[in-house]
């Protein structure tokens, strides 16, 4: 049966049951029971067989008729205060909203309807099921606690006044879109229990106060369906042993984030963490591919572990306990770690770095074994023109290192220890200051900014394998390389736009067992000093590619290895260029693409020392002082490239262009010695009595033996062109009144047009012939050149050239035109001695070798008897005091004797003509010829060696 609208008022009479049914049959159902019935419901029935039903009488419907006290049954429908198994429904519009105060309370599920409010004051409310908030939840007492054993839902339109207390959640938390819940810092939400908890953040304004993650097993997650960040305005603690998963979501914390020892926080693939306070990591933080931004100080404690596998970890307020803030485990395979202060590695740290970028203002790793990356890079990035400190020693090293200040004018990094970079160094901007330390880079060095080497102890070791290089990029500045040493294993490049010059106190040393190349694309940059110290016999050269110019402001020493200059290259060494023992300078130009080695703009020193080698062709050597290019004893001129088609010019005044003092016998072909505009003294010098240098096909106005310094006859100029500038007098026509020789043979037209020495005893086959005899000519003479080490050795076997010429009235021997000097093309191996023959005067030879100057060999026989070999024995002093050739040798057998009178003069006496007995050359053979010449010189003999 059904009983409708029953009313059971308060039990004021002390009754026991409202309804009883003691038999097991039938059913009684009460409907629409008056809600004010305080004695209704199953709590007061006697129903052993469950035959009575109260469908409308339920516990947990708040009425608030009496007060706001949860614990008062009169505030609940049917006066039924809910218990642990009862659902609670708090509707809107009740006289009083419920408070949890006085004593702890509990229920199963709890719903706060829109417009309704629940206040948890100073006691604990435990909800064993779900909690759904459509209205308002209020917690404003520090002792208030809300325990939710399942899920909590902040529904659209819900709100809060939560300024204190604690909320403990076992399962999930929902901030649905439309809630305005924003919990205060003094409130803490703890995710607890043994299962997983999911946090759904769907509203842009909702957020937590403080959060604790304190699971016994499994993890707490921000659900991947969340559309808004999880915001924590207070602190967040992930307790020991707990895991918090951000996944692909955002976590924003305004207070302190505390990930405790053995706790872990994961950002996932694209998650992010923003912490607006200090952060000390005692547990594990795995950035994954996500991003972490800390607006505060950061320290990684000894128990902490930070893992970055492609994401970013950035903090911008420095470190809290000094520079060594990395005290725990630091793992990085990719991504970014960035700090506005030190990245400091303590002795307790364990770093596992195989990739990624560590960006810091300063870096410190001085405890052995604490920083040994296999990949990745460290970037020193400073602000406000500051210099970041770099300490990395005791076996620690960088993999890659970048210097990249925000403002590059003065910013960069400064070394406080010796440093090793296993891979590459890049100066993206700013300056790397060496500060008296040694910096070793095993691969490449790329400079967009500056290297600051000012201490003699500053050392840069660049590269350790073939292909490694140091590159000065366009816009870089090398002007702060003032001292120290740069050791280069691989290649060197100056890009066009590199600024400045390396100072003269710095040394660039090419070393190692592989080949190197110098690329220079900037016309103004220069090295200070350079050295080559290669260690391989096979791969030992430093190459300058075609079209390249290099400048060295001070010294260049090629010690071991080879400098290989290709065609159309230039090298300027302003102080000393030394090719030392084990070194080779190879300059191989080509026709039309000649190369240059120069001491310009000054005059340098160029020496190839004992054990050094030089190879050259189609190259200009210029602006070297004193000895010019000095090939020392024991040095080698490469026989394959022995200065072929090379030009030598521009030495210092009084200097020499090329000095060769080794013992080689070698031929130099097509050497060019241009016009001596620099007032040099010698073209080539060979001052030692060893070796022999032969010049063939040489050119230039400063070429030839006349400009050589060769006291031992070791320089040979094959077929050199030179002239003979000689002065002498013939006794016969000499006029003591005028000091000239008479020209009567010429006046009378008796001098033949063809040279007269084509008969015995001269047998000269020359074809000299003129159409008219020059007006100044006195007679024909025969010039003979002898090449010998000394006058005693200048026999007829040393004759290298003969030429018929005219002797003029003033004593000079001239060519057929009567003006020019006689020209010769001959090879002079030793010293040049001059023989002059005349058809009826005794032949003479120079006592001394002829001295060359500007292509002329000059000799004056007229000034003294000792200018003639044999002296007065075959020579005569003229009345004026000058000296001349003795007449009277009519048969030209080099003796003045009786047959010259009887056989030559006597038959011709009284005749006119071009006669051998006409000793005074006046065109007549008569007594003056006999009396003035023959008698005076009788028994004289020529001293010219046979």
Secondary structure, 3 states (H helix, E strand, C coil): CEEECCCCCCCCCCCCCCCEECCCCCCEEEECCCCCCCCCCHHHCEECCCCEECCCCCCCEECCCCCCECCCHHHEHHHCCCCCCCCEEECCCCCCCEEECCCCEEECCEEECCCCEEEECCCEEEECCCEEECCEEEECCCCCEEEECCCEEECCCCEEEECCCEEEECCCEEECCCCCCECCCCCEEEEEECCCEEEEECCCCCEECEEEEEECCCEEEECCCCCCCEEECCCEEECCCCEEECCCCEEEECCCEEECCCCEEECCCCCEEEECCCEEECCEEEEECCEEEECCCEEECCCCEEEEEEEEEEECCCCCCCCCCECCEEEEEEEEEEECCEEEECCCCEEEEEEEEEEECEEEECCCCCCECCEEEEEECCCCCCEEEEEECCCCEECEEEECCCCCCCCEEEECCCEEECCCEEECCCEEECCCCEEEECCCEEECCEEEECCCCCEEEECCCCCCEEEECCCCECCCECCCEEEECCEEEECCCCECCCCCCCEEEEEECCCEEEEECCCCCCECEEEEEECCCCCCEEEECCCCEEEECCEEEEEEEEEEECCCCEEEECCEEEECCCEEEEEECECCECEEEECCCCCEEEEECCCCEEEEECEEEEEEEEEEEEECCCCEEEEEEEEECCEEEEECCCCEEEEECCCCEEEEECCECCCCCCCCCEEEECCCCCCEEEEECCECCCCCHHHCECCCCCEEEEEEEEEEEEECCECCCEECCCCEECCHHHHCCCCCCECCCCCCCCCCCCCCECCCCCCCEEEEEEEEEEEECCHHHCCHHHEEEEEEEEEECCCEEECCCCCCCEEEEEEECCEEEEEEEECCEEEEEECCCCEEECCEEEEEHHHCHHHECCHHHHEEECCCCCEEECECCCCCCCECCHHHHHHHHHHHCCCECCCCCCCCCCCECCHHHHHHHHHHHCCCECCCCC
